[in-house]
Amino acid sequence: MRRMTGLSLWRSKVLATQVPAAILVGVPQDDADAAVTALREAGARAEAREHPEPDHLKP
């Protein structure tokens, strides 16, 4: 968690205990898939989701 997010150890622990939680937001799909793989290998349940662009940001 800490390596993926760059957060401090304390913040990483807090984030890991607040489930479900969005870990990485706005990253490329390849990075999201790599993070899911790393989390699953560590024993976590994880999934990558695509979030639609908010209406106020659409042209």
ChimeraX attribute file (.defattr): number of C-alpha atoms within 10 A of each C-alpha:
attribute: neighborCount
match mode: 1-to-1
recipient: residues
	/A:1	18
	/A:2	14
	/A:3	10
	/A:4	15
	/A:5	12
	/A:6	10
	/A:7	13
	/A:8	12
	/A:9	12
	/A:10	10
	/A:11	14
	/A:12	17
	/A:13	13
	/A:14	11
	/A:15	17
	/A:16	15
	/A:17	10
	/A:18	9
	/A:19	9
	/A:20	10
	/A:21	10
	/A:22	12
	/A:23	17
	/A:24	13
	/A:25	11
	/A:26	9
	/A:27	9
	/A:28	9
	/A:29	12
	/A:30	10
	/A:31	14
	/A:32	20
	/A:33	16
	/A:34	13
	/A:35	21
	/A:36	18
	/A:37	17
	/A:38	15
	/A:39	16
	/A:40	13
	/A:41	10
	/A:42	10
	/A:43	9
	/A:44	12
	/A:45	11
	/A:46	17
	/A:47	13
	/A:48	18
	/A:49	11
	/A:50	9
	/A:51	8
	/A:52	6
	/A:53	8
	/A:54	7
	/A:55	7
	/A:56	6
	/A:57	6
	/A:58	6
	/A:59	4
